Amino acid sequence: MDAEQVASQSEQKLKSAVERFKEELKKLRTGRAHPSILDGVTVEAYGTPMPLIQVATVTAPEAQLLQISPFDPNNLQAIAAAIRDNQSLGLNPVDDGRVVRIQMPPLTEERRGQIVKVLHEKAEDSLISMRGVRHEAFKVIDQAKKDKDVSEDEAKRLEKQVDDLMNKYKVEVESATKSKEQELTTV
């Protein structure tokens, strides 16, 4: 990677770190039913593990209810078992022979606090990976400076460019964290 490409490649890496963080946020339960809560569920269907989204439709007809309609009714038991066995979700699905329904239990104050703690850990992990991207970019710029591929002024300009990108995406992570925390603490 040459020094001229550092900023654009750093921006791509920072952007993907923020996107990963936002995907992680979707998995945090806020007490309201949202189909993305079940994104990580894998169902044993037709003898192979498959993502839930490939074997059923997930909807949220009410604020506290998820409804899973399997494409093949024979997978009903497997879907309910996969959700029940996923300890991180802590959900208890009920099937009526046609669809699986999940009543979202209200979050206790203690559970909200735990989820906020996990939220901040995920945010910090994201910021750490972003700092790693910045550090990597600075190493490339320093090496280019030592090899006399870029001038001192050009190196400073590139470092400032990378720092500006870092700050831009850091603010994005912090605002997403703040809004998710607000969502979690609102009863």
Secondary structure by P-SEA (a helix, b strand, c coil): ccccaaaaaaaaaaaaaaaaaaaaaaacccccccccccccccccccccccccccccccccccccbbbbbbccccaaaaaaaaaaaccccbbbbbbcccbbbbbbccccaaaaaaaaaaaaaaaaaaaaaaaaaaaaaaaaaaaaaaaccccaaaaaaaaaaaaaaaaaaaaaaaaaaaaaaaaaacc
